[in-house]
């Protein structure tokens, strides 16, 4: 009996040892399997979603103590600083009345009487001066007149002229202001190439600034090689490539001199007749504009031009119903295809090329609706109230008004017009 008990004990001991060995072996196998699985999981790249989920759950790499695996969250990226020019313009805009906003959209032909008081009455954005505003006057008389306009303005004015050189000069025809009129771009280039173009532009900017003028309606971007074209004498007189280089050179120089520039006459005048005296119909195909006429404008935009002036030509391939100056499709091309985000301005709304399409009041409203930020006009005493009424009735939206005025204010700040005048008054 004792022997049987011993045998049972031995058998049970062997069984227990076997079970223990089996358990130990099985546990070791499990650990080895786990070690084989873990590297496979860690070697897979972490998706953007897994990083985001980790951030939400609080189990981020930052908490793991490994600084090399910090996730790039939105919170870790520095916020972009707001453009100070944009900020200042928005602050000015926020404090303006409807009448003040609409007034900013007008650069008016300077009236012969009561010019200073009308700046205050209509809250004008600026004056454009013509030969009559300089003829026979001394430099001191000109600067005093311009300063009186600025003194009357709550928001400093754009003071503009057409000083293209050659056939269109307002200032330099007065021998009190310059001994001889500025030469045309064609004459300058023939005499001294690009160096002469640059030096002439610098002198022109400095003379205008000395009088208080801060905006020159130049350069002419129109491509014309035919002396019979109406626009030829005012153009660079060469092909699109050379005209492009001319425009780029002039705009860059004007920018360096902090003189406001205006590219004209978008979308390109071509061989059209004079829109001062009648309607001009342009039947050229869109390819002609894309491959030629647009190129100088694009160069000027890329060089930092402040404004683009839209002509009164009816360009059939873009809009065969109305002049470019009041055409939404034409303005959309300038904004969306050429990427211009500066101030768009009409050619003078008193010209017959546009007046034959609507009366003075209606044409101003349609110009704003089409996308112009500023209206170059003579009849501002009719047109300012018309635009105010159109905003009040909803014909012109507050959004359209505000985006236009914001661009004008940004331009004035960029050119130092607002700050410089404020400093002078202080």
TORKE-11103 format. One record per residue (C-alpha): chain; residue in one letter; residue number from 1; x, y, z. Coordinates in Angstrom, 1 decimal. Layout:
[A A NUM [X Y Z]]
...
This chain:
[A X 1 [0.0 0.0 0.0]]
[A X 2 [2.8 2.3 0.9]]
[A X 3 [4.5 1.5 -2.4]]
[A X 4 [1.3 2.4 -4.3]]
[A X 5 [1.1 5.8 -2.5]]
[A X 6 [4.7 6.6 -3.4]]
[A X 7 [4.0 5.8 -7.1]]
[A X 8 [1.0 8.1 -7.1]]
[A X 9 [3.0 10.9 -5.5]]
[A X 10 [5.7 10.5 -8.1]]
[A X 11 [3.2 10.5 -11.0]]
[A X 12 [1.5 13.6 -9.6]]
[A X 13 [4.8 15.3 -9.2]]
[A X 14 [5.8 14.5 -12.8]]
[A X 15 [2.4 15.8 -14.0]]
[A X 16 [2.8 19.1 -12.0]]
[A X 17 [6.3 19.6 -13.2]]
[A X 18 [5.1 19.0 -16.8]]
[A X 19 [2.3 21.4 -16.4]]
[A X 20 [4.6 24.0 -15.0]]
[A X 21 [7.1 23.5 -17.8]]
[A X 22 [4.3 23.8 -20.3]]
[A X 23 [3.0 27.0 -18.8]]
[A X 24 [6.5 28.6 -18.7]]
[A X 25 [7.1 27.7 -22.3]]
[A X 26 [3.8 29.0 -23.4]]
[A X 27 [4.3 32.3 -21.6]]
[A X 28 [7.7 32.7 -23.3]]
[A X 29 [6.2 32.1 -26.7]]
[A X 30 [3.6 34.7 -26.1]]
[A X 31 [6.2 37.4 -25.2]]
[A X 32 [8.2 36.6 -28.3]]
[A X 33 [5.1 36.9 -30.5]]
[A X 34 [4.3 40.2 -28.9]]
[A X 35 [7.8 41.5 -29.6]]
[A X 36 [7.4 40.5 -33.2]]
[A X 37 [4.0 42.3 -33.5]]
[A X 38 [4.9 45.6 -31.8]]
[A X 39 [7.7 46.7 -34.3]]
[A X 40 [5.3 46.1 -37.2]]
[A X 41 [2.8 48.4 -35.7]]
[A X 42 [5.4 51.1 -34.9]]
[A X 43 [7.0 51.0 -38.3]]
[A X 44 [3.8 52.1 -40.1]]
[A X 45 [3.7 55.8 -40.8]]
[A X 46 [1.2 57.7 -38.6]]
[A X 47 [-1.6 59.3 -40.6]]
[A X 48 [-2.7 62.9 -40.2]]
[A X 49 [-6.0 61.6 -38.8]]
[A X 50 [-4.2 59.5 -36.1]]
[A X 51 [-2.2 62.6 -35.1]]
[A X 52 [-5.4 64.6 -34.8]]
[A X 53 [-7.1 61.8 -32.8]]
[A X 54 [-4.1 61.6 -30.5]]
[A X 55 [-4.3 65.4 -29.8]]
[A X 56 [-8.0 65.1 -29.0]]
[A X 57 [-7.6 62.1 -26.6]]
[A X 58 [-4.7 63.8 -24.8]]
[A X 59 [-2.2 61.0 -25.7]]
[A X 60 [0.0 63.2 -27.8]]
[A X 61 [3.7 62.7 -28.4]]
[A X 62 [4.3 65.7 -26.1]]
[A X 63 [2.9 63.7 -23.2]]
[A X 64 [5.1 60.7 -24.1]]
[A X 65 [8.3 62.7 -23.3]]
[A X 66 [9.7 62.3 -26.9]]
[A X 67 [10.1 65.9 -28.2]]
[A X 68 [11.0 64.6 -31.7]]
[A X 69 [7.5 63.4 -32.3]]
[A X 70 [5.5 66.6 -31.5]]
[A X 71 [2.6 66.8 -33.9]]
[A X 72 [2.2 69.8 -36.1]]
[A X 73 [-1.1 71.2 -34.9]]
[A X 74 [-2.7 74.5 -35.9]]
[A X 75 [-2.0 75.8 -32.4]]
[A X 76 [1.7 75.3 -32.9]]
[A X 77 [1.9 77.4 -36.1]]
[A X 78 [2.5 81.2 -35.6]]
[A X 79 [-0.4 83.3 -36.6]]
[A X 80 [0.2 85.4 -39.7]]
[A X 81 [0.5 89.1 -38.8]]
[A X 82 [-2.2 91.3 -40.3]]
[A X 83 [-1.1 93.6 -43.1]]
[A X 84 [-0.7 97.0 -41.4]]
[A X 85 [-1.9 98.8 -44.6]]
[A X 86 [-5.0 96.6 -44.7]]
[A X 87 [-5.6 97.1 -41.0]]
[A X 88 [-5.3 100.9 -41.2]]
[A X 89 [-7.6 101.0 -44.3]]
[A X 90 [-10.2 98.9 -42.6]]
[A X 91 [-10.2 101.1 -39.5]]
[A X 92 [-10.7 104.2 -41.7]]
[A X 93 [-13.4 102.5 -43.6]]
[A X 94 [-15.3 101.5 -40.4]]
[A X 95 [-15.5 105.1 -39.3]]
[A X 96 [-16.8 106.5 -42.6]]
[A X 97 [-20.4 107.6 -43.5]]
[A X 98 [-22.1 106.5 -46.7]]
[A X 99 [-21.6 110.0 -48.2]]
[A X 100 [-17.9 109.9 -47.3]]
[A X 101 [-17.5 106.4 -48.9]]
[A X 102 [-19.2 107.4 -52.1]]
[A X 103 [-17.2 110.6 -52.4]]
[A X 104 [-13.9 108.7 -52.2]]
[A X 105 [-14.9 106.9 -55.4]]
[A X 106 [-14.8 110.1 -57.4]]
[A X 107 [-11.7 111.7 -58.9]]
[A X 108 [-13.2 114.8 -60.5]]
[A X 109 [-12.1 117.3 -63.0]]
[A X 110 [-11.0 120.2 -60.8]]
[A X 111 [-13.7 122.9 -61.1]]
[A X 112 [-12.7 126.4 -62.0]]
[A X 113 [-14.5 127.9 -59.0]]
[A X 114 [-15.0 126.8 -55.4]]
[A X 115 [-12.8 123.8 -55.8]]
[A X 116 [-11.8 123.7 -52.1]]
[A X 117 [-15.3 124.0 -50.7]]
[A X 118 [-16.6 121.3 -53.1]]
[A X 119 [-14.0 118.9 -51.7]]
[A X 120 [-15.6 119.2 -48.3]]
[A X 121 [-19.2 119.2 -49.6]]
[A X 122 [-18.8 116.0 -51.7]]
[A X 123 [-16.0 114.2 -49.7]]
[A X 124 [-14.1 113.8 -53.0]]
[A X 125 [-11.4 111.2 -53.4]]
[A X 126 [-9.4 113.4 -55.6]]
[A X 127 [-9.0 116.0 -58.4]]
[A X 128 [-7.6 115.6 -61.8]]
[A X 129 [-5.9 118.7 -63.2]]
[A X 130 [-5.8 119.8 -66.8]]
[A X 131 [-3.8 122.4 -68.7]]
[A X 132 [-6.2 125.2 -67.6]]
[A X 133 [-5.1 124.6 -64.0]]
[A X 134 [-1.5 125.4 -64.8]]
[A X 135 [-1.5 127.9 -67.7]]
[A X 136 [0.3 131.1 -66.8]]
[A X 137 [0.7 130.2 -63.1]]
[A X 138 [3.9 130.2 -61.1]]
[A X 139 [5.1 127.2 -59.2]]
[A X 140 [4.0 128.9 -55.9]]
[A X 141 [0.5 129.6 -57.2]]
[A X 142 [0.1 126.0 -58.3]]
[A X 143 [1.3 124.5 -55.0]]
[A X 144 [-0.9 126.9 -53.0]]
[A X 145 [-4.0 125.9 -55.0]]
[A X 146 [-3.3 122.2 -54.5]]
[A X 147 [-2.6 122.7 -50.8]]
[A X 148 [-5.9 124.5 -50.4]]
[A X 149 [-7.7 121.4 -51.8]]
[A X 150 [-5.8 119.1 -49.4]]
[A X 151 [-6.5 121.4 -46.5]]
[A X 152 [-10.3 121.1 -47.2]]
[A X 153 [-10.2 117.3 -47.3]]
[A X 154 [-10.8 115.1 -44.3]]
[A X 155 [-9.2 112.2 -46.1]]
[A X 156 [-6.2 113.4 -48.2]]
[A X 157 [-6.8 113.7 -52.0]]
[A X 158 [-5.4 112.0 -55.0]]
[A X 159 [-4.1 114.9 -57.2]]
[A X 160 [-3.7 113.6 -60.7]]
[A X 161 [-2.6 114.8 -64.1]]
[A X 162 [-2.1 113.3 -67.6]]
[A X 163 [1.6 114.0 -68.0]]
[A X 164 [2.4 111.3 -70.6]]
[A X 165 [5.0 113.3 -72.6]]
[A X 166 [4.7 114.3 -76.2]]
[A X 167 [1.2 115.2 -77.3]]
[A X 168 [-0.3 114.9 -73.8]]
[A X 169 [1.3 117.2 -71.3]]
[A X 170 [-0.6 119.3 -68.7]]
[A X 171 [2.2 120.6 -66.5]]
[A X 172 [5.4 121.0 -68.6]]
[A X 173 [3.8 123.1 -71.3]]
[A X 174 [3.9 125.9 -68.8]]
[A X 175 [7.5 127.4 -69.1]]
[A X 176 [7.2 128.6 -65.5]]
[A X 177 [7.3 125.0 -64.4]]
[A X 178 [9.7 123.4 -67.0]]
[A X 179 [11.7 125.0 -69.8]]
[A X 180 [10.4 122.5 -72.4]]
[A X 181 [7.6 120.0 -72.5]]
[A X 182 [8.4 116.4 -71.7]]
[A X 183 [9.2 114.4 -74.8]]
[A X 184 [7.2 111.5 -76.0]]
[A X 185 [8.2 107.9 -75.1]]
[A X 186 [9.1 107.2 -78.7]]
[A X 187 [11.4 110.3 -78.8]]
[A X 188 [13.0 109.4 -75.5]]
[A X 189 [13.8 105.8 -76.5]]
[A X 190 [15.2 106.9 -79.9]]
[A X 191 [17.5 109.4 -78.2]]
[A X 192 [18.7 107.3 -75.2]]
[A X 193 [17.1 103.9 -74.9]]
[A X 194 [15.9 102.6 -71.5]]
[A X 195 [18.3 104.8 -69.6]]
[A X 196 [16.5 107.9 -71.1]]
[A X 197 [13.1 106.4 -70.3]]
[A X 198 [14.1 105.9 -66.7]]
[A X 199 [15.7 109.3 -66.2]]
[A X 200 [12.8 111.1 -67.8]]
[A X 201 [10.3 109.2 -65.6]]
[A X 202 [12.3 110.1 -62.5]]
[A X 203 [12.4 113.8 -63.4]]
[A X 204 [8.7 113.8 -64.2]]
[A X 205 [7.8 112.3 -60.9]]
[A X 206 [10.0 114.7 -59.0]]
[A X 207 [8.5 117.7 -60.7]]
[A X 208 [5.0 116.6 -60.1]]
[A X 209 [5.6 115.8 -56.5]]
[A X 210 [7.2 119.3 -56.0]]
[A X 211 [3.8 120.7 -57.0]]
[A X 212 [1.8 118.5 -54.7]]
[A X 213 [0.7 116.0 -57.5]]
[A X 214 [0.8 112.4 -56.4]]
[A X 215 [-0.8 110.5 -59.3]]
[A X 216 [0.2 110.5 -63.0]]
[A X 217 [-2.2 108.9 -65.5]]
[A X 218 [0.7 107.1 -67.2]]
[A X 219 [2.1 105.0 -68.8]]
[A X 220 [0.1 104.4 -72.0]]
[A X 221 [0.1 100.6 -72.4]]
[A X 222 [-1.6 100.5 -75.8]]
[A X 223 [0.2 98.5 -78.5]]
[A X 224 [0.3 100.5 -81.8]]
[A X 225 [2.8 100.4 -84.7]]
[A X 226 [0.7 102.2 -87.3]]
[A X 227 [1.1 106.0 -87.4]]
[A X 228 [-2.5 106.2 -88.7]]
[A X 229 [-3.9 104.9 -85.5]]
[A X 230 [-5.5 107.5 -83.2]]
[A X 231 [-3.5 106.3 -80.2]]
[A X 232 [-0.1 105.8 -82.0]]
[A X 233 [1.5 109.2 -81.1]]
[A X 234 [0.7 108.5 -77.4]]
[A X 235 [2.0 104.9 -77.5]]
[A X 236 [5.5 103.5 -77.4]]
[A X 237 [5.1 102.8 -81.1]]
[A X 238 [6.5 99.3 -81.1]]
[A X 239 [5.4 95.7 -80.8]]
[A X 240 [3.9 94.1 -77.7]]
[A X 241 [7.3 92.8 -76.4]]
[A X 242 [8.9 96.2 -76.5]]
[A X 243 [5.9 97.9 -75.2]]
[A X 244 [5.8 95.4 -72.3]]
[A X 245 [9.4 96.3 -71.4]]
[A X 246 [8.6 100.0 -71.6]]
[A X 247 [5.6 99.7 -69.3]]
[A X 248 [7.6 97.6 -66.8]]
[A X 249 [10.4 100.1 -66.8]]
[A X 250 [8.1 103.1 -66.2]]
[A X 251 [6.0 101.5 -63.5]]
[A X 252 [9.0 100.3 -61.6]]
[A X 253 [10.6 103.7 -61.7]]
[A X 254 [7.4 105.5 -60.7]]
[A X 255 [7.0 103.0 -57.8]]
[A X 256 [10.6 103.8 -56.6]]
[A X 257 [9.7 107.5 -56.7]]
[A X 258 [6.4 106.8 -54.8]]
[A X 259 [4.3 108.3 -57.6]]
[A X 260 [1.0 106.7 -58.3]]
[A X 261 [0.8 105.0 -61.7]]
[A X 262 [-2.2 104.3 -64.0]]
[A X 263 [-2.1 101.7 -66.8]]
[A X 264 [-4.3 102.8 -69.7]]
[A X 265 [-6.4 102.1 -71.8]]
[A X 266 [-7.5 98.6 -70.9]]
[A X 267 [-8.1 96.3 -72.6]]
[A X 268 [-6.0 97.9 -75.3]]
[A X 269 [-6.9 100.7 -77.7]]
[A X 270 [-5.8 99.1 -80.9]]
[A X 271 [-6.6 101.0 -84.1]]
[A X 272 [-9.9 102.3 -82.8]]
[A X 273 [-11.3 105.8 -83.4]]
[A X 274 [-11.3 108.6 -80.8]]
[A X 275 [-13.8 107.9 -78.0]]
[A X 276 [-13.7 111.5 -76.9]]
[A X 277 [-16.0 112.3 -79.9]]
[A X 278 [-17.9 109.1 -80.6]]
[A X 279 [-18.4 105.4 -80.1]]
[A X 280 [-15.6 103.1 -81.1]]
[A X 281 [-16.3 99.5 -82.0]]
[A X 282 [-13.4 97.0 -81.7]]
[A X 283 [-14.0 93.8 -83.7]]
[A X 284 [-10.6 92.2 -83.1]]
[A X 285 [-10.6 88.5 -81.9]]
[A X 286 [-9.8 87.6 -78.3]]
[A X 287 [-6.5 86.0 -79.4]]
[A X 288 [-5.2 89.4 -80.4]]
[A X 289 [-5.7 90.7 -76.9]]
[A X 290 [-4.3 87.6 -75.2]]
[A X 291 [-1.2 87.4 -77.4]]
[A X 292 [-0.5 91.2 -77.7]]
[A X 293 [-2.6 93.9 -76.0]]
[A X 294 [-2.8 92.2 -72.6]]
[A X 295 [0.9 91.7 -72.3]]
[A X 296 [1.9 95.3 -71.4]]
[A X 297 [-0.9 95.5 -68.9]]
[A X 298 [0.2 92.2 -67.3]]
[A X 299 [3.8 93.6 -67.0]]
[A X 300 [2.6 96.7 -65.4]]
[A X 301 [0.4 94.8 -62.9]]
[A X 302 [3.3 92.5 -62.0]]
[A X 303 [5.5 95.6 -61.5]]
[A X 304 [3.1 97.0 -58.9]]
[A X 305 [0.9 99.5 -60.8]]
[A X 306 [-1.6 101.3 -58.6]]
[A X 307 [-4.5 101.7 -61.0]]
[A X 308 [-5.8 100.5 -64.3]]
[A X 309 [-8.0 102.8 -66.5]]
[A X 310 [-10.6 101.1 -68.6]]
[A X 311 [-11.4 102.6 -72.0]]
[A X 312 [-14.8 103.3 -73.6]]
[A X 313 [-14.3 101.1 -76.6]]
[A X 314 [-17.0 98.5 -77.3]]
[A X 315 [-14.9 95.3 -77.5]]
[A X 316 [-17.1 92.7 -79.2]]
[A X 317 [-15.1 89.6 -78.2]]
[A X 318 [-15.6 90.5 -74.6]]
[A X 319 [-18.9 92.4 -74.5]]
[A X 320 [-20.6 93.6 -77.7]]
[A X 321 [-23.3 95.5 -75.9]]
[A X 322 [-21.7 98.3 -73.9]]
[A X 323 [-18.3 100.1 -73.6]]
[A X 324 [-15.6 98.3 -71.7]]
[A X 325 [-15.7 101.0 -69.0]]
[A X 326 [-19.2 99.8 -67.9]]
[A X 327 [-18.9 96.1 -68.9]]
[A X 328 [-18.8 93.5 -66.1]]
[A X 329 [-17.2 90.9 -68.3]]
[A X 330 [-14.3 93.2 -69.2]]
[A X 331 [-13.7 93.9 -65.5]]
[A X 332 [-13.9 90.2 -64.6]]
[A X 333 [-11.1 89.6 -67.2]]
[A X 334 [-9.0 92.3 -65.6]]
[A X 335 [-9.6 90.9 -62.1]]
[A X 336 [-9.6 87.2 -62.7]]
[A X 337 [-7.5 86.6 -65.8]]
[A X 338 [-4.8 89.3 -65.3]]
[A X 339 [-5.0 89.1 -61.5]]
[A X 340 [-5.2 92.9 -60.8]]
[A X 341 [-6.4 93.7 -57.3]]
[A X 342 [-5.7 97.4 -57.3]]
[A X 343 [-7.9 100.4 -58.1]]
[A X 344 [-9.9 100.2 -61.4]]
[A X 345 [-10.9 103.6 -62.8]]
[A X 346 [-13.0 104.6 -65.7]]
[A X 347 [-11.9 106.9 -68.5]]
[A X 348 [-13.6 110.3 -68.2]]
[A X 349 [-17.4 109.7 -68.1]]
[A X 350 [-18.0 112.9 -70.0]]
[A X 351 [-16.6 111.4 -73.2]]
[A X 352 [-19.1 110.7 -76.0]]
[A X 353 [-17.9 107.1 -76.3]]
[A X 354 [-19.9 106.3 -73.1]]
[A X 355 [-22.4 109.2 -72.8]]
[A X 356 [-24.3 107.9 -75.8]]
[A X 357 [-25.3 104.8 -73.7]]
[A X 358 [-26.9 106.5 -70.7]]
[A X 359 [-27.4 109.8 -68.9]]
[A X 360 [-24.9 111.2 -66.5]]
[A X 361 [-26.6 109.8 -63.4]]
[A X 362 [-27.2 106.3 -64.8]]
[A X 363 [-23.8 106.0 -66.3]]
[A X 364 [-22.1 106.5 -62.9]]
[A X 365 [-24.3 103.9 -61.3]]
[A X 366 [-23.6 101.4 -64.1]]
[A X 367 [-19.8 102.1 -63.8]]
[A X 368 [-19.8 101.1 -60.2]]
[A X 369 [-21.9 98.0 -60.8]]
[A X 370 [-19.5 96.9 -63.5]]
[A X 371 [-16.6 96.9 -61.1]]
[A X 372 [-14.9 100.3 -61.2]]
[A X 373 [-13.6 101.5 -57.9]]
[A X 374 [-13.1 105.1 -59.0]]
[A X 375 [-15.0 107.2 -61.5]]
[A X 376 [-13.1 109.8 -63.5]]
[A X 377 [-15.7 112.5 -64.2]]
[A X 378 [-16.6 116.1 -64.8]]
[A X 379 [-20.3 116.0 -63.6]]
[A X 380 [-19.6 114.8 -60.1]]
[A X 381 [-22.3 117.1 -58.6]]
[A X 382 [-24.9 115.0 -60.4]]
[A X 383 [-23.1 111.7 -60.2]]
[A X 384 [-22.1 111.6 -56.5]]
[A X 385 [-25.8 111.9 -55.3]]
[A X 386 [-26.8 109.4 -57.9]]
[A X 387 [-24.5 106.7 -56.6]]
[A X 388 [-25.5 107.5 -52.9]]
[A X 389 [-29.1 107.0 -53.9]]
[A X 390 [-28.2 103.7 -55.7]]
[A X 391 [-26.6 102.4 -52.5]]
[A X 392 [-29.6 103.4 -50.4]]
[A X 393 [-32.0 101.6 -52.8]]
[A X 394 [-29.8 98.5 -53.1]]
[A X 395 [-28.9 99.0 -56.8]]
[A X 396 [-25.3 99.1 -55.6]]
[A X 397 [-24.6 96.8 -52.7]]
[A X 398 [-22.8 97.8 -49.5]]
[A X 399 [-20.2 95.0 -50.3]]
[A X 400 [-19.4 96.5 -53.7]]
[A X 401 [-19.1 100.0 -52.2]]
[A X 402 [-16.9 98.9 -49.3]]
[A X 403 [-14.5 96.8 -51.5]]
[A X 404 [-14.0 99.8 -53.8]]
[A X 405 [-13.3 102.3 -51.0]]
[A X 406 [-11.0 99.8 -49.2]]
[A X 407 [-8.8 99.6 -52.4]]
[A X 408 [-8.7 103.4 -52.7]]
[A X 409 [-7.7 103.8 -49.0]]
[A X 410 [-5.0 101.1 -49.3]]
[A X 411 [-3.6 102.8 -52.3]]
[A X 412 [-3.4 106.2 -50.5]]
[A X 413 [-1.7 104.6 -47.5]]
[A X 414 [0.7 102.7 -49.7]]
[A X 415 [1.7 105.9 -51.6]]
[A X 416 [2.1 107.8 -48.3]]
[A X 417 [-0.7 110.2 -49.2]]
[A X 418 [-2.7 109.9 -46.1]]
[A X 419 [0.2 109.7 -43.6]]
[A X 420 [2.3 112.4 -45.3]]
[A X 421 [-0.5 114.9 -45.4]]
[A X 422 [-1.5 114.1 -41.8]]
[A X 423 [2.0 114.7 -40.7]]
[A X 424 [2.2 118.0 -42.5]]
[A X 425 [-1.0 119.2 -40.9]]
[A X 426 [0.2 118.1 -37.5]]
